[in-house]
C-alpha cells in the first residue's frame, strides 16, 4: 500500500451517527473479491433514488457539486459499525477518501482502514461538532500531517492520537501481511525447529 505521510483535501461533512457497513456499501454489491468496482455503489441507498443507481439524490451531500473530489470525510460516532466487511473501506478509498474523521469507529472497520492506507482520525465530540459548524459556512480544506499527528482547518490546528503501531504502518505503507513478511527469516527459522512428524 502507499505510504501516508501528509494529505491535504476537501472535507465532506456527512452528519450521521452509527453509519453501518451496509449503508456504506450495501450487500447486493459484494459479489467480487477484488478491491475495485465498489466506489460507484458507495452509500448507494442514500446516494441514488432508484435501485439501479441511475438517478442521483440531489439532497445527499455526496452528490452536491461543491463536494466533488472531496477526500476527507467528516462523520459522527460509531462509523463503520455492523459487519467486518472490508468492502466498506475499499469503497471509500476507491471513491477518493484518504482520511475519515469521527469521534469513534467500529474496531474492525478502523483496522481495515489502517490495512489499506486510509487514515481514521478520532477527535472529541466537541471538536467534531465544531468542524460541522465550520463546514456549514464554507467548504473546508483540511491538511493532515501524520508524522506530527496534527490537522489544520482554516486557522484552527488540532492534534489527534493514534497508536504507534498504526502510525508506523501508515507512514511506512506496510499492511499486516507486509509486517509478517518482514519477519520471514524468523518464521522460517521457527518452522525448521518443528518436528517433521507434526
Backbone as a ProteinNet text record, in pm:
[ID]
protein_1_A
[PRIMARY]
XXXXXXXXXXXXXXXXXXXXXXXXXXXXXXXXXXXXXXXXXXXXXXXXXXXXXXXXXXXXXXXXXXXXXXXXXXXXXXXXXXXXXXXXXXXXXXXXXXXXXXXXXXXXXXXXXXXXXXXXXXXXXXXXXXXXXXXXXXXXXXXXXXXXXXXXXXXXXXXXXXXXXXXXXXXXXXXXXXXXXXXXXXXXXXXXXXXXXX
[TERTIARY]
84.5	0	87.8	28.1	102.7	130.3	244.6	274.3	178.3	138.7	56.9	141.6	178.8	258.9	181.7	142.1	59.3	-51.7	-156.8	-262.6	-338.5	-366.3	-449.8	-566.4	-686.7	-802	-927.6	-1027.6	-1157.5	-1234.8	-1300.6	-1377.1	-1523.3	-1575.2	-1717	-1785.4	-1880.2	-1948.1	-2071.2	-2066.9	-2181	-2230.6	-2331.6	-2374.2	-2464.5	-2402.6	-2475	-2393.2	-2463.2	-2400.5	-2438.6	-2358.2	-2386.8	-2406.3	-2323.8	-2331.5	-2272.2	-2357	-2307.1	-2254.3	-2185.7	-2119.3	-2220	-2344.3	-2444.6	-2492.7	-2481.1	-2510.3	-2393.5	-2271.6	-2153.5	-2150.4	-2169.2	-2173.8	-2275	-2394.2	-2499.2	-2458.9	-2516.4	-2477	-2489.1	-2584.4	-2604.2	-2487.8	-2396.2	-2282.6	-2154.1	-2165.7	-2046.1	-2021.4	-2022	-2007	-1868.1	-1774	-1637.2	-1540.6	-1424.7	-1322.4	-1209.8	-1207.2	-1106.5	-1144.2	-1047.9	-1072.6	-1123.7	-1172.7	-1215.6	-1364	-1425	-1562.9	-1666.2	-1621.7	-1715.7	-1752.5	-1666.2	-1690.1	-1823.3	-1860.6	-1985.7	-2107.8	-2091	-2203	-2192.9	-2091.1	-2071.5	-2197.5	-2245.2	-2365.6	-2485	-2496.1	-2592.9	-2735	-2783	-2923.8	-2952.7	-2851.4	-2868.9	-2838	-2747.1	-2692.5	-2782.2	-2864.8	-2947.8	-3094.6	-3181.9	-3325.9	-3384.8	-3303.4	-3351.9	-3256.5	-3303.2	-3223.3	-3101.7	-3109	-3000.9	-2890.6	-2907.4	-2804.4	-2798.5	-2911.4	-2914.8	-2964.3	-3035.2	-3094.1	-3032.1	-2934.8	-2870.9	-2970.1	-2956.1	-3036.2	-2971.5	-3033.3	-2968	-2953.5	-3030.2	-3023	-2903.8	-2848.4	-2739.9	-2609.2	-2536.7	-2418.6	-2314.2	-2301	-2201.1	-2231.6	-2358.4	-2397.3	-2393.6	-2363	-2362.9	-2231.5	-2242	-2123.6	-2006.8	-2035.6	-1925.1	-1835.7	-1887.2	-1807	-1745.4	-1755.4	-1691.4	-1540.9	-1485.6	-1341.8	-1301.3	-1397.6	-1362.5	-1284.8	-1187.3	-1104.5	-1093.6	-1161.4	-1163.4	-1310.6	-1347.2	-1486.4	-1502.3	-1599.6	-1630.7	-1764.3	-1766.6	-1888.5	-1901.7	-2012.4	-2036.9	-1991.7	-2028.5	-1974.3	-2013.8	-1929	-1952.8	-1959.4	-1872.5	-1872.9	-1816.7	-1880.8	-1833	-1878.1	-1984	-2033.3	-2110.2	-2145.2	-2235.1	-2172.2	-2066.4	-2006.4	-1856.9	-1789.2	-1643.6	-1605.9	-1704.2	-1674.3	-1568.8	-1465.9	-1357.9	-1401.4	-1509.7	-1556.3	-1592.4	-1629.6	-1669.7	-1552	-1438.4	-1325.5	-1271.7	-1280.8	-1238.3	-1318.7	-1451.2	-1535.6	-1505.8	-1480.3	-1446.7	-1313.3	-1215.9	-1084.1	-1091.8	-1163	-1172.5	-1243.5	-1339.6	-1408.4	-1312.9	-1213.4	-1114.5	-1088.9	-1156.8	-1134.2	-1002.4	-920.8	-790.8	-794.2	-886.4	-894.5	-1041.7	-1071.5	-1206.2	-1193.4	-1269.7	-1263.6	-1394.9	-1386.2	-1506	-1471.7	-1573.8	-1547.8	-1512.1	-1561.5	-1530.8	-1561.2	-1495.4	-1513.6	-1541.1	-1608.5	-1614.8	-1472.6	-1434.2	-1295.5	-1246.6	-1326.4	-1280.9	-1270.9	-1367	-1361	-1234.5	-1203.1	-1083.3	-958.7	-948.3	-833.4	-826.7	-943.5	-946.6	-898.2	-931.1	-882.7	-730.2	-675.8	-529.3	-462.7	-521.7	-461.6	-459.8	-540.3	-538.8	-483.8	-442.8	-380.5	-474.2	-593.5	-686.5	-669.4	-651.7	-626.2	-757.2	-793.2	-908.2	-860.2	-915.9	-876.3	-990	-956	-1054.9	-1036.6	-1144.9	-1147.3	-1262.6	-1263.3	-1369.8	-1502.3	-1611.8	-1744.3	-1750.4	-1691.2	-1693.8	-1615	-1499.6	-1420	-1492.8	-1558.3	-1634.1	-1748.9	-1820.7	-1933.2	-1884.5	-1769.8	-1713.9	-1679.9	-1624.9	-1593.8	-1721.1	-1827.9	-1954.1	-2007.6	-1993.4	-2037.7	-1958.6	-1826.7	-1743.5	-1782.1	-1813.1	-1846.7	-1980.5	-2069.2	-2196.7	-2175.3	-2065.8	-2041	-1964.2	-1868.1	-1782.3	-1737.8	-1700.1	-1633.4	-1492.8	-1456.7	-1329.6	-1222.8	-1100.2	-984.4	-909.5	-873.6	-806.3	-666.5	-568	-429.9	-393.2	-356.7	-324.9	-177.2	-112.7	26.1	32.5	53.9	53	177.3	290.9	412.1	392	334.1	311.8	180.2	95.3	-38	-119	-122.2	-196	-281.3	-384.5	-459.9	-491.9	-496.2	-517.9	-643.1	-736.4	-859	-872.5	-864.7	-857.8	-743.6	-772.3	-665.7	-665.7	-740.3	-753.9	-662.9	-576.1	-486.7	-535.2	-545.7	-590.3	-487.3	-475.9	-389.2	-476.5	-426.8	-500.5	-403	-458.7	-375.5	-398.4	-296.4	-305.6	-201.3	-233.9	-137.8	-11.8	102.9	231.1	238.7	184.9	190.8	110.7	-2.2	-82.6	-16.7	39.7	109.4	225.1	301.3	416.8	371.8	264	213.7	179.8	109.7	68	187.5	275.9	391.7	481.7	495.6	582.6	508.2	374.4	297.5	303.7	298	308.4	182.6	112.7	-6.9	29.6	-71.8	-47.1	37.1	10.7	88.3	233.7	250.5	385.6	463.5	392.6	460	507	424.1	464.3	584.4	582.3	692.9	823.7	814.7	937.1	1004.8	929.5	983.3	997.8	1008.8	1014.4	1130.5	1246.7	1362.2	1329.7	1267.2	1230.7	1126	1031.2	925.1	986.6	1075.8	1138.4	1228.3	1299.8	1386.1	1301.9	1186	1096.5	1042	1004.3	949.6	1051.6	1179	1283.9	1295.7	1252.3	1259	1141.4	1037.1	918.8	948.5	923.7	947.1	870.2	929.6	868.9	739.5	722.3	600	478.7	497.4	382.9	318
-119.6	0	124.4	236.7	362.5	415.5	481.6	547.6	664.4	683.3	800.1	885.6	1003.3	1094.1	1224.1	1286.6	1406.8	1397.6	1471.3	1480.8	1611.9	1676.3	1796.3	1774	1793.6	1769.3	1837.2	1835.6	1896.8	1807.9	1870.8	1797.2	1782.9	1660.4	1634.1	1602	1687.2	1663	1573.9	1456.5	1363.5	1352.8	1431.6	1445.1	1328.8	1212.7	1090.4	1014.9	958.3	870	726.1	633.6	489.7	447.1	498.5	458.2	318.6	221.9	83.8	49.5	-63.7	-101.6	-130.1	-164.1	-187.4	-55.3	52.8	184.7	230.5	197.8	240.1	166.7	35.2	-43	-156.4	-143.1	-243.4	-382.8	-482.1	-622.3	-671.7	-619.6	-670.9	-639	-553.2	-517.3	-587.6	-686.8	-753.7	-886.4	-885.4	-1009.6	-1026.5	-942.6	-952	-956.6	-1014.5	-1015.8	-918.4	-863.5	-763.4	-631.7	-544.7	-418.3	-309.7	-344.7	-242.4	-259.8	-149.9	-154.8	-127.5	-80.5	-56	92.6	180.9	324.4	368.7	308.9	350.8	316.1	226.8	187.6	245.4	327.6	386.1	462.3	434.8	497.4	487.8	377.5	362	403.3	353.4	376.9	521.9	595.1	738.2	821.8	770	847.6	848.1	741.4	729.3	714	757.8	748.9	622.4	547.8	423.9	309.6	186.4	69.1	50	100.9	78.2	183.6	284.6	387.1	481.2	504.6	594.3	735.1	748	878.1	927.5	1018.2	1069.3	1144.5	1126.8	1200.7	1337.1	1445.3	1576.6	1625.5	1565.9	1607.9	1547.1	1437.7	1370.3	1446	1465	1552	1507.8	1379	1330.2	1376.2	1406.9	1447	1597.9	1672	1817.1	1862.7	1946.4	1978.2	2037.3	2110.9	2173.7	2071.6	1949.3	1847.1	1746.6	1776.7	1689.5	1686.5	1570.1	1545.4	1559.4	1556.7	1558.2	1431.5	1446	1330.7	1313	1399.2	1389.1	1381.5	1274.1	1252.3	1282.3	1366.6	1400.8	1337.6	1256.6	1186.2	1188.9	1135.9	1128.4	993.2	962.3	847.8	712.3	615	474	449.6	513.7	497.6	359.7	292.6	162.8	45.1	63.4	-46.3	-147.2	-259.1	-353	-481.8	-478.1	-602.5	-582	-691	-683.6	-668.4	-645.1	-643.8	-538.6	-586.4	-497.5	-407.4	-447	-370.1	-225.8	-205	-70.1	27.5	0.8	92.5	90.1	-25.5	-29	70.2	72.8	161.2	308	338.3	476.8	517.1	426.8	457.4	472.1	380.1	386.4	514.4	560.1	684.8	804	793.5	900.7	949.9	889.1	933.6	877.8	967.6	930.8	939.3	1019.2	1044.7	1042.1	979.1	981.9	1033.7	1135.3	1196.9	1169.8	1113.6	1079.4	1077.4	1082.5	1068.1	924.1	828	686.9	605.1	489.7	397.1	258.3	174.6	32.7	-22.9	-109.4	-156	-221	-313.8	-386.1	-291.1	-202.9	-104.8	-20.3	22.4	103.3	27.5	-100.2	-181.2	-203.2	-223	-240.7	-114.6	1.5	126.6	133.4	104.6	108.7	14.4	-102.4	-204.3	-167.4	-68.4	-28.5	112.4	177.7	309	426.6	405	515.5	553.4	683	728	760.2	682.5	718.6	806.6	924.1	1018.7	1030.8	1014	1027.8	1163.5	1241.3	1367.7	1363.3	1456.8	1459.3	1501.2	1470.2	1512.2	1663.5	1738.8	1885.4	1931.8	1870.2	1909.2	1874.8	1757.7	1717.8	1815.5	1849.6	1943.9	2079	2121.1	2248.3	2243.8	2129.5	2115.7	2116.9	2051.2	2054.8	2198.2	2275.4	2415.3	2494.7	2475.5	2544.1	2502.4	2372.1	2320	2373.1	2416.8	2475.6	2610.8	2676.8	2812.6	2812.1	2720.3	2717.2	2574.4	2551	2425.4	2434.1	2334.5	2338.3	2255.1	2300	2221.3	2182.7	2055.5	2002	1955.3	1995.4	1949.8	1858.7	1735.3	1636.1	1601.3	1598.2	1554.4	1438.8	1318.7	1200.5	1193.1	1240.9	1237.9	1321.6	1439.3	1530.2	1501.7	1418.6	1388.2	1516.8	1595.4	1721.5	1735.4	1816	1857.3	2005.1	2068.8	2212.3	2237.9	2313.7	2352.1	2503	2574.5	2720.8	2761.6	2844.3	2883.5	2799.1	2690.7	2605.8	2483.9	2465.6	2349.5	2253.2	2127.9	2024.5	1913.1	1847.8	1730.3	1607.8	1494	1369.7	1263.3	1158.5	1047.9	926.9	846.2	721.8	628.1	500	405.7	405.3	392	397	290.9	172.7	64.9	100.7	167.7	209.2	324.6	417.1	529.4	478.3	383.7	327.1	255	175.3	103.8	199.8	307.5	403.3	481.1	525.4	602.9	520	390.4	303.8	236.7	245.2	182.2	30.7	-24.3	-169.5	-221.3	-313.3	-371.6	-492.7	-565.5	-678.5	-787.7	-815.5	-918.3	-872	-745.5	-689.8	-699.9	-677.7	-689.2	-832.1	-929.3	-1070.2	-1101.4	-1050.1	-1078.7	-1015.8	-909.7	-850.6	-946.3	-1042.8	-1139.6	-1278.5	-1282.6	-1410	-1497.4	-1437	-1515.3	-1585.3	-1512.1	-1571.5	-1680.9	-1658.1	-1757.8	-1885.9	-1870.6	-1988.4	-2061.3	-1983.9	-2046.8	-2125.5	-2069.3	-2138.6	-2267.1	-2257.7	-2376.1	-2488.6	-2453.6	-2557.3	-2633.6	-2572	-2636.3	-2730.9	-2720.3	-2803.7	-2945.1	-3046.8	-3185.2	-3215.1	-3290.5	-3318.5	-3398.9	-3471.8	-3551.5	-3468.1	-3338.5	-3253.3	-3201.4
0	0	0	-38.5	-44.2	96.3	109.9	236.9	258.2	381.6	417.1	510.1	464.2	547.4	569.9	460.2	470	365.7	389.6	289.1	308.7	198.9	201.2	105.9	155.4	69.9	120.7	34.3	65	161.5	257.4	358.7	317	329.5	303.1	436.1	479	606.8	589.2	645.6	642.7	786.5	818	957.7	999	1015.1	1052.2	1157.2	1254.3	1353.1	1322.1	1373.2	1360	1214	1128.2	986.7	976.1	938.9	933.7	795.4	788.2	663.1	552.6	587.7	484.6	424.3	496.6	439.5	353.7	397.7	321	186.6	189.1	64.5	84.7	28.9	50.3	2.5	67.5	48.5	-95	-172.3	-307.9	-401.4	-356.7	-441.5	-399.1	-312.5	-259.9	-331	-459.6	-534.6	-593.5	-550.1	-600.9	-483.1	-506.2	-402.3	-433.1	-555.4	-587.5	-520.6	-506.7	-440.1	-534.7	-649.2	-745.1	-778.2	-820.4	-866	-757.6	-641.7	-531.9	-516.3	-564.8	-544.5	-604.2	-716.6	-780.4	-695.5	-599.2	-512.9	-371	-348	-215.3	-171.7	-51.3	5.9	-90.6	-160.8	-269.4	-229.8	-116.3	-81.3	-44.5	-5.7	23.5	-100	-180.4	-291	-414.4	-430.2	-550.1	-513	-603.7	-581.5	-641.3	-718.4	-778.8	-744.2	-763	-728	-816.8	-940.1	-1035.9	-1029.4	-947.7	-936.1	-1055	-1118	-1234.5	-1199.9	-1087.9	-1052.3	-920.7	-931.4	-808.7	-721.3	-592	-495	-472.9	-521.2	-510.8	-367.8	-276.2	-136	-62.4	-116.4	-45.1	-67	40	37.9	-64.7	-87.6	-182.1	-325	-354	-488.7	-509.4	-405.6	-418.2	-482	-586.6	-668.1	-589.6	-483.7	-409.4	-339.1	-324.5	-256.3	-353.4	-481.7	-579.9	-550.9	-558.9	-535.3	-388.1	-296.8	-153.4	-118.5	-31.7	6.8	157.3	232.6	379.2	420.5	488.1	528.3	676.8	709.4	848.9	885.4	990.2	1031.7	1183.8	1230.2	1374.4	1430	1553.7	1625.8	1567.8	1599.2	1566.1	1416.4	1342.1	1196.9	1161.5	1065.9	1018.1	1101.5	1179	1262.4	1176.8	1235.6	1168.9	1124.7	1045.7	997.8	978.9	946.7	928.2	780.8	695.2	550.9	516	447.7	404.7	289	223.1	107.9	146.8	273.3	314.5	303.7	368.5	348.1	204.7	136.5	-4	-86.3	-66.5	-147.3	-117.1	9.3	45.6	-17.3	-10.1	-66.6	-218.6	-283.3	-429.1	-473.5	-394.8	-427.5	-418.5	-331.4	-319.8	-179.1	-80.5	57.3	110.3	162.4	221.6	373.9	424.9	569.2	610.1	724.4	781.2	924	957.1	1090.1	1161.9	1281.9	1359.4	1507.6	1594.7	1739	1775.9	1696.7	1723.8	1598.8	1592.5	1480.5	1536.8	1457.8	1490.8	1479.9	1573.4	1581.2	1452	1397.5	1277.6	1158.4	1145.9	1037.5	1049.6	1171.1	1195.2	1148.4	1188.1	1148.6	998	936.3	791.2	719.2	773.5	714.1	721.5	838.2	855.2	755	734.7	647.7	500.2	461.2	319.9	300.4	408.7	394.3	403.7	458.9	486.1	632.9	659.8	796.8	868.5	973.1	1056.2	1172.5	1183.2	1288.8	1389.3	1516.1	1623.2	1691.2	1692.5	1765.6	1865.5	1956.4	2056.9	1991.9	2061.2	2012.3	1990.1	2083.1	2070.4	1947.9	1925.6	1808.6	1678.4	1678.7	1560	1535.3	1641.4	1625.6	1574.7	1623	1577.9	1428.7	1384.3	1242.1	1157.4	1207.5	1133.9	1123.5	1230.2	1225.4	1123.1	1121.2	1021.6	880.2	863.8	730.3	680.3	772	729.7	662.4	699.7	648.4	517	506.7	388.7	360.6	235.5	203.1	261	339	411.3	341.8	356.1	315.3	441.8	449.5	568.5	529.5	608.3	588	704.2	673.7	776.9	769.2	885.1	893.6	992.2	940.7	1028.2	1116	1066.2	1150	1275.4	1257.9	1371.7	1443.6	1382.5	1435.4	1453.8	1346.6	1350.2	1224.8	1239	1121.6	1133.3	1016.5	1009.8	927.6	985.8	916.7	931.1	819.7	824.3	916.7	1016.7	1109.2	1236.8	1233.5	1352.4	1339.1	1437.8	1440.9	1548.1	1511.2	1605.3	1606.9	1720.4	1726.3	1750.5	1707.9	1729.1	1774.3	1832.5	1879.8	1790.1	1777.7	1703.3	1763	1773.5	1828	1741.5	1809.9	1738.9	1629.6	1655.7	1556.1	1430.8	1448.6	1333.4	1257.7	1332.7	1270.4	1184.9	1241.3	1169.9	1042.5	1051.9	934.7	821.5	856.4	754	698.8	788.3	741.4	650.9	682.8	602.9	487.5	489	382.7	388.2	508.5	526.4	595	529.6	589.3	675.9	725.4	816.8	751	623.8	554.3	539.8	507.4	494.8	625.3	736.2	867.3	889.9	854.2	870	781.8	658.7	566.4	613.5	692.7	747.9	845.9	897.7	993.8	930.2	799.7	728.5	774.7	799	846.3	978.2	1069.9	1199.5	1183	1093.8	1070.6	1014.4	916.6	855.4	955.6	1039.4	1141	1240.7	1278.9	1371.5	1308.3	1181.2	1114.3	1104.3	1095.2	1088.7	1220.3	1329.3	1461.2	1484.8	1404.4	1424.7	1375.8	1458	1412.9	1284.6	1197.2	1066.6	1077.4	1189.6	1202.7	1242	1269.2	1302.4	1176.6
[MASK]
++++++++++++++++++++++++++++++++++++++++++++++++++++++++++++++++++++++++++++++++++++++++++++++++++++++++++++++++++++++++++++++++++++++++++++++++++++++++++++++++++++++++++++++++++++++++++++++++++++++

